[in-house]
Amino acid sequence: MSTHAARLAALREQLKRDRLDGFVVPLTDEHMSEYVGAYAQRLAWLTGFQGSAGSAVVLPEEAAIFTDGRYTLQVREQVDGAQWDYVSVPATSISMWLGAHAAAGARIGYDPWLHTRGWVEEAGKALAGRGAALVPVDTNPVDAVWPDRPQPSDAKLAVQDEASAGQSSAEKRAAIADWLAEHKADAVVLSALDSIAWTLNVRGQDVAHTPVALAYAIIDADGTADLFVAPEKVADDVLKHLGNAVRVRDRAAFPAALAAYAGKRVAADPERAVSAIFGGLEAGGATVLSFRDPVVLAKAMKNPVEIAGHRAASVRDGAALARFLKWVEEEAPKGGQTELSCVARLQAYREATGVLRDTSFDTISATGAHGASPHYHSTPESNAPLEPGQLYLVDSGGQYADGTTDVTRVIPIGAPSEEMRDRFTRVLKGHIGLATAVFPPCTNGGQLDSFARRPLWEAGLDFAHGTGHGVGAYLSVHEGPQRIAKPNYPGGGPSEPLRAGMILSNEPGYYKAGEYGIRIENLILVEERAIPGGDEPMLGFETLTFCPIERSLIVADLLTVAERDWLNAYHAKVLEILGPEMLGEESEWLQAKCAPIG
């Protein structure tokens, strides 16, 4: 029996002992995080799936794993189809699947610290229709059969000083207090890790690629706060920074603390606070107000200091990536380079800046057919050599104290086919279409998504992922609430109106299964625009990422005059910004890559 088959069998035996007829295993933690610490990687441990979004359901005789279009290929490579059914979301939700597969009278378990209240209500209704029940568990059965489960990180918190944050924690907490007064609330629970980090101007090392600490916070109407975190993680410098207005309490005391708000009106975010938080407040006698976390929008609209920091981070990161692309172009045709050797080389270029804190996600280093899986992750088992005739896609980013980066480039190994060049050019046209969009306030990302898809649609093509996600300021590389995606794209909820100061990605792509993948990604800043002769205020995008876009993959005749002008202006800016960072042969290479296309 394989390792993962044995783990599935062990879980089923544990469910029998717990008198459960099934269990739901999400890929998240107690904070509804996208990226989670090793201790919370239950889905990966159970199934072998290494993607960053997914869930599973285990029943006595069948099991299913749920992923979206980004992972259609990856899940089949990593998860045994003899043990697991592959289910695509959003076409089929977990609730829908349970409603069709759970037996009458079944008791399906779930961990209330890993699901939102909305999910619990939806799944409960679906099961009730089958005469089955959704049952909360006190102890997660996956943990019971995971013998070497890692412990949560014990890394220390660090101060994010005001020179980088652009605003003091006291000012941020005062703004939250004003929000509480406006909503006639006594307190708000912050459970999203990046919201806590941003509000208190602290950072952590508890989650790979995202500089946050495992904690909860409750902000009271007077602007004071309780921070629930393991005490040994808080050194004297952090205590001094937090000051007397922030009370540090043990993270383990958080569930009991929820009972202290009897008779109070407490706000909690139904998308970011788990079911157990709502249950704990209500059991203690609080009136729970379902409002979006007040930090979410404030954090998304970057202040001038955060924007300046991101620009500085983009320069050093763009130079590191440019040096890497030059190296790949020269070394890959010689043979001997692999996806993982490229990851190591790119990491070395970023580390050479002297200020890299972490990568902002696992680098997607994908050659040939692996590029067709948008979120492919190279492992020693899947590691492939870069060979002539392939396209090499690298999607990567860095975490710096002044900014978080995310950028994707594609280069050919040897001569590309005409089909590759056609598809690449259509992706580029879509990228330019979004980069040059001008739109009125209250426009949301869903309304702009087709700008990036039209050149592909015209050729009967498309891509199965969002076009853009929000990006934090030395925080999460995937930050809400802003996004650019089809309305039914996984992520849920209506798309947020775009506002000045928001940073997003611009990353259309094209993927041909079994052959290659293409994606062109820059980060963009929403900015106010004054249109000469116009009588309405407008918004547009400033491109923040600067690194050459591969000229040999571009079919110039497919570009309009305006698109050529944009590309040439972009490359002129790349040369202006990165030129001083590049010396000797690097400078010559950059000038050639940034030469105008006629």
N, C-alpha and C positions, 0 to 999 in steps of 0.2 A: 504494500500500500504506500502511495506517495505521501510526502510530508503533509501537503495540504489536504489530501483526502483523509489522513489520520486526524488532522485537526478538526475537520468537519464532523467526523464520526465522534470525536470526543465531545464536541459541542452538543451534538444530538443526545448523547448519554447524559450530559449535564442538564439539558432541558427536561429529560425524563425525571431526573432527581428533583428538579424545581417544579414539577407538575405543570410544565408548559408544553404547548403543541407547536411552538414556533417562536422565532426571535428575529428582530430587525436590527441590522448592524450598519449604522451610518459611518461615513468617513468624516467625523468631526470630533470636537471636544466639548467641554462644558460651557464654552464661550461661543459656540457656533462658528468656529474659526475655519477658514479655508485650508490653511496649512496648519498641521497639528504636531505636537511633540511626539517623540517616539513612544511614549507611554500610551498614547491615544490611537496608535496606528492599528486598530483592531481589524479593519477591513483588509489591510495588506497582510497581516499575520494570518488571517483565516483563509484568504483566497489566493494570495500571490499578486493581486492587482496593485500596480505601482502608480496609477494615475492620481490626480489631485481632487477628483470629484467622483463620487459613486456611493452606492449603498447595496446591501444584500439582505435577503430574507431566507431564513432556513426553516423548513418544515420537516416533518418526520421522513417523508419519502421524496421530497424534491427541494431544490434550492435555486435561487435566481440572483443574478447580479445586475444592477441597474446602472447604466452609464449613458451619457449623451453622445452626440455625433462626433465630438472631439476624440473619443476613445474607441470608436467602432473597431478599428484594427487592433489597437493595443490590448484591449480586454481579451480578445481571442488569442493573442499570443501569450498572455500571462496567466490566464485562468482556464482551468481544465473544463472543456465543454462536456466531458463525460459526467462531471459532478455538478456543473452549474449551467442553468439556462441563461442566455444573454438576452437582456430586455433593454430596449431603447426608450429613453425618456427625452422629451415629455410625451411622446406618443402613448406610452403606458406608464402610469405612476405606480409607486409602491402600493398606494391605497387601492387603485384599480386592480392590481394583480392579486392582492390579498382578498379583495372582494370576489374574485373569480376562483381562487385556489384554496383558500382556507376551508377546512371541514366544518360542518355544522357543529356547534358546541365547542369549537377549538378555543384555547386560551393562548393568545399570541402576545409574547412579552416584548417590552420596550424599556429602555433606560430613560427615565424622565429628565436626566441631566444631559441628554444628547439629542433631544427633539424639541421643536417649538410647540407651543400650545395649539397653534393652527394645524400642525401636522397631526397631533394627537386627536383632535376633533375630527379631521377628515378621515383618518384611518379607522377611528372608532366607528364612525357612521358606516363606512364600507363593510366592516366586519359585522356590524349589527344586522346588516341586510342579509348576511349568511347565517345568522344565529350564532355568531362567534363573538368573542370579547377581546379587547385590547387591555393588557394587564401590566401595570408598572412594576418594575423589580427594584428591590433594595440593593442588590448586588448584581453587577453585570455578569452574566454567565460566561461570556468570552474571557473575562479576567480570571474566572475560576479555573479555566482549563489552559491558561497561558502561563506556563511554569516560570519562564524567564522574562516576564514582562518588565520592561525598563521602568525605573523610578522617574518621576517628574524631575526636571532640571533643578539644580540648586544654585544656578548662576546668580551673581549679584546684579541688582539694579544699577543703572547709571543715570546721571543727570544729563538731560538735553538742555543745554544752557539757552538763555534768552537770545543770545547772539545768533543762534541757529534757529530757534523756534519763532522768533519775531514777536512774541507775546508772552507775558508771564502767566504762570499757573493761576495766580490770584485773579488776574483779569479774565481768564477763561472761566474760572469758577463763579466769578461775579456775573458773567453773562448767562451761565446756567441758572443761577439764582433768579435772575430777571425772567428767564423762561419759565421757571417754576411758579413765580408770582403770576405771570400771565395765564398759566394753566391752572391756577388755584391748587397747586400741589405742594406737599410738604417735603418731598424728597424724590430723587430719581435713582434707579439702580442702573449702573453702567457695568455691563458684563462683557462687551466686546473689548478684546485686549488692546486694539489700536486706539479705541476711544479713551481708555484709561491712560495709556501712554501719552497721548496727545494732550489730554486735559491736565495731567500732572507734570508734564514736561520731564518724563522719565522714559528710559528705554531699557530693554532686557535682552537676554540671550536664551530664552526658554523654548523658542520655536525656530527651527532652521529657516533661514532666509528672511525672517520677519523679526525686527528688533523689539520684541515685546516680552513682558513678564506675566506669568500666570497669576492672576489677581482678579479681585472684584472691587468695585468702588460704589459707595452710596454718597451722593451729593445732597446736602440738606439745603433748605430754603435760605439759610443765612450765608451760604457759600462755603461753609466748612464741609469736610469730607471724612469718610472712613475708608481707609485703604486696607483691604483684606489680602494679605500676602504672607508667605512664610517669613517669620521675623529674621531668620538668619540670612535672608537675601538682601536685607536693608542695612547698608553701612552708614557710618556717621555722616558722611558727606551728603548722602541722600536724605537722611533725617533732617539735616540742617536745611537742605533745599526745600523740603516739603513744609517745614515750619510747624507752628503750633496749630494752624487751622486744618491740618490733615492728621487725623488720628490713625496710627498704624496698628492693625489688629491681625491676629493669626488668620490665615486663609481658611483654616478648618472651622473658625467661628462664624463663617458667613451664613450657613443655613439657619443656625439658631438666631442670628441677628435679625433675620427677616421677620421673626415673631415679635420684635420690639416695636413694630409700627402699628400696633392695635389702635384703631380709631383714626389713623392717618391716611392721607391720600398720597399714594406712592405711584410714580410713573415707571413703566417698564416697556421695553421695545418688544413687540410681539414677534419680530423677525430675528432679533439678536439675543433675547433672553429666553432661556430654556423653560420648558413646562414646569420644572421643579421650582423655579424662582416664583412664578405666578402662584403655584400651589402653596409654597411656603409663606408668601405674603398673605394670601387669603386665609390660610389656616390660622395665622396669627391675628386676624381681625382687621387687616388693612383693606382699604378700598383701592383696587389696582386700576390705574389709568393706562390704557394701551395707547402709547404715543411712540413715535419714532425717537430713538436716542437723539437728544438735542445736539450731540457732538458731531453727528454724522455729516450734516450739511456744513457746519462751521469748519470742520476739518478738511472737507473737500474743496472749499474755496480758499486757495492758498493766499497767504498775505505776502506783501512785497519781499520780505526777508526770505521766506520759503521759496519764492519764485527765483530770486537771485541765487539762492543756494543750489537750486536745481540746475540753473544755467551753468554754474561753475562745475557741478558734478558731470553734466553732459559733455563738457569740453574734454575733461580728462578721460572720461569713459569712451567718448568717440575716438580719441587718439589711440587708446588701447585696442579698441576693436579694429581700427584701420591698420594698425601694425600687424594684428593677427591675420586679417584678410590678405595682406601682402605676403605673409609667411605661408598661408595655405596655398595661395596662387603659385608660389615658387616651389614649395616642397611637395605638395600632393602629387603632381605629375611624375615625380621621381619614384613614387611608391613608398610603402612602409608606414604611411600615416593612417590612423584609424580615427573613428569618432571619439574615443576616449583620449587618444593622444592630443587631439585638437582641443578637447575640454581642458586638459592640463595646460596646454600652451596658452590658451586664452586666459585662464586663471592667472598664469604667471605674468602676462602683460598687465592685467588689472592690479595684481599685487605690487607690481613695480611702481604704481602711483604712490605707494607708501601710505595711503589713507583708506584703502578698501577695508570695510568692516565685514562684509559677507557678500555672496552673490544674492540677488533678489529672488531667485528661484533656481531649481536645478537646470543647468544649461541644456537646452535641446540641441544636440549635435547630431544631425541626421543626414546621412548620405543615401542617395538612390531611393529605393522603395521605402526606407524608413522615414523619409521626408513626407510621405503621404499620410503619416499619422501625426496630426497637428501637435499633440503633446507627447510625442515619443521621448522615452528616457533610455539612453544607452546604458547597458550593463555589461559586465565582463562576458556574459553569455550571449548578448545580442550584438556586441561591439563589431562593427563592420569596417573594412578598409575603404578608403576613398580611392575610387578607380575611374579611369577615363570613361567618358560618356555619361557620367552621373552629374546630377545637381547636388550640391552640398548646401544644406540649410542650417543656419546657426541662429538660435533665438536665445538671448541671454541678457543679463543685467547685473548691476552692482548696487550694493548698499554702501552709501557714504554718509557721513554725519550731516552733510548738507543736501543730500538728495538721493532718490531712488531711481534707477534707470531700467529701461526695458527696450530692446532693439532687436530686429530680425533682419538678416541679410542672406542672400542666396548667391552663390558663385558656381560657375561650371568647372568641372574637372575635365580639362580637354575641351573639345568642340561641342557645343550644345546643338541639339536638333532644332529644326525650324519650328516644330510644335512647341518645344520648350520656350523658344524666344517669343512666339506668339502669345502663349499663356502668360509669360512673365510680363510682357508689355501690357496686356489687358489688366493684370493685377496692378501694374504701375499706374495705368490710366485711372483705375478706381481709387488708388491711393491719392493721386493728385486731385481727383474730383472731390474727395472729402476734405483734403487739406485746404482747398480754395473755396470751400462753401462759405456763404454769407447768409445769415438767417436772423430772424427777429427774436427778441426775448420770448421766453416761454416755449421755445422749440425744444423738443426732446430728442435724444439720440436715435430713437426708433424712426423718427421722421427723416433723419439724415442717412440712415443705413444704406438706402438704395443708391445714394451717390457713389458708394464704393463698389456696388455690385453691378451697376448697369453695363459696363463694358464686358463683363463676363456673361451676364444674362443675354446680351445681344448675340453671343456665340453659343447659347444653350448650355452655359456653365454656371457654377455657383460654388459656394464653400459652406461647410456645416459648422461654423462657429461664429461668435460675435465679431463685430468689426472693431470694437474699441471698449476698453475698460478704464476705470479711473485708476490713478496712481497716487500713492501717498508721499508725504515729505519725510524721508527716512523712516518710512513705515511700510505698510503692506503694498506690494506691487500690484495687487488687485484690490482696489478700494471703491466702495460705493459712495453715494447712490448713483452716480452718473455712469452711463454706459451707452454704447452705440451698437444696436443689435436689432434683429427682427423682433417684432412684438412677442412672438411665442418662443423666443430663445430661452433655454434653461437659465434660471436666475429668479424668475418670478416677479410679479408686480409690474405696475406701470413704469415706463421709463421716465427718469427724472429730467425736468427742464434743465438745460445747460445754462450755467451762470459764469460770469467772468471770474477768472482765478482757478477754475477747475482744470486739472491736467488729465488727459486721456491718451490712450494709444490709438493709432490709426494703422490697422493691420489686416487689410484684405489678403486673401490667398487663393490658391488653387491646388488641388491634390488629385493626382492620378494614381489610384490604387495599384500597388505592385511596381510602380515606376519612379515617381518623383513627387516632390512637394515644393510649393512656392509660397512665400509670404514676405511682404515688405512692411516693416513696422518702424514707425517713428512715434515719439510722444509729441503731443500737441497741447497748447494752452488756449483756453477760451479767453478771448479778449474783446473789449468793446471796439466797435468800428463806426467811424463817421463816414458816410457815403456822400461824396460831393453831389449836390443837387437833390439828395434824398430828404424826406421830411420825417423819417422814423429812425429811432436808434436801432442799431444792428449789432450783431456779434459775428465773430469769425475766429479763425484759428491761427496761432503763431506756432510754427514748427520749432521744437526744442532740441531734437536729436540731429546730430550732424555726423555723417559718415557716408562715404561714396555709395551710390547705387550702381550695381554692375552694368557698365555700358555695353559689354558684348552680348548681353541678353536682351537688349532693347531693339525692337524693330522700329526705326525712326519714322518710317512711312505711316505707321499706325497712329502716331501722335499728331494731335492738332497743333497749330501754331502756338496756341496758348499753353498747351501742355509742354511743348518744347521749351517755351520761355520759362515756365515754372522750373523745369528740370535744370536748365542752364543756370538760372538764378540760384537754385538750391545748391548746385555744385560750386558755384562761385562763393557762396556763403561758407560751404564746407572748407574750401581752400583758404578763405580768410580766417576762419576760426581755428582750424586744425593746423594750418600751415606753420605757425610759430612753434607748434609742438613737435613737428617732424623735421628731421635733419638728414642731409646727404641723400642717399638712395631712397630713403623714405619720402623725402620731399619730392623727388623726381617722380616716384610712383604715384603720389597723391595728385600731382599736377596732371599726369596722364589720365588718371581716373576721373578727374574733374573737368577735363577738356569739354568745351561746348559741343553739343550735338547739332549739326546743321540741318 
